[in-house]
Every structure is written in structure tokens, then in C-alpha cells.
Amino acid sequence: MAVNQVSVFLENKPGTLDQMTEVLARNGINLRALSLADTNDFGIARMIVNDVYEATNVLKEENFVATFTPVLVYKVSDETGALNNILKIFSAANVNIEYMYSFIGKKAAYMIFRVKDTANAEKILAGKGLQSLTQEQIAEV
């Protein structure tokens, strides 16, 4: 099942990221994964958090532009070529990856994948032996 990622548009200036994480911390939102991409004028913080809806709401209340997007999360073994093996499955299934980032859990690494059609990709990849994590499972890793 897809996991919801929170995306936040940020001005590309000192202190903006600090302000965003302050809002999350003050409201008890735990960051599980974070990716930050930038241009000259703005950045996009993409996050996996413990409470997507609360995070989105409190950020909007503080005038941040925040949305959520479905992504797929897969466990990656700690061995040479493990990521490549997963990417081969994506390629064989003709699933294009728009972007990806990772996080480390207590006992394993996990990759977060954004694809165009999450539900279809998940179905195809499950048929190839890949099982994506759920929002609930993310909280336990």
C-alpha cells in the first residue's frame, strides 16, 4: 500500500527550513525521512512523517504550502547490488521512477520511490515479488 509523503514549498533563504521543522517539532510530528531539492528561488522538502494529516494541517496553519503525495516504500537489503536488484524489477516492469530518496530504520534501509501511477506500479511490482510498506509499518521500522 502506498505511503503518503508531505511536500512543502520553501523559500530558498536562511531560516526557512528551521521554521518548518520548528512547526513540526512543536506539534509532535516525527520526521522519518527527509529530502530537500532546491532552485534559486525555492526548495521542496519531501518528508515521511508519523502523522501526515496533522503535519499538513499545522504547516498550512503556519502559512506553509504543504501537500501530500502517494509514494512507494521498499526495504533494501544491506548488501552490494540490493538497490540495483530492485531497480531492475522497476525497469522490467516498465515503471519509471520520477525521484527517490532513502532512510535508515532500526534494522534496515528503505527506499522511497515516486512514480506516476502508484497503484498500478505497486500491483505490477507485487507480482514481481516486491512488497511495499504501509503507513503503519513505517512507524515501526
Salt bridges, closest charged atoms under 4 A:
GLU11 OE2 - LYS13 NZ 3.73
GLU22 OE2 - ARG26 NH1 3.75
GLU62 OE2 - ARG26 NH2 3.36
GLU98 OE1 - ARG114 NE 3.91
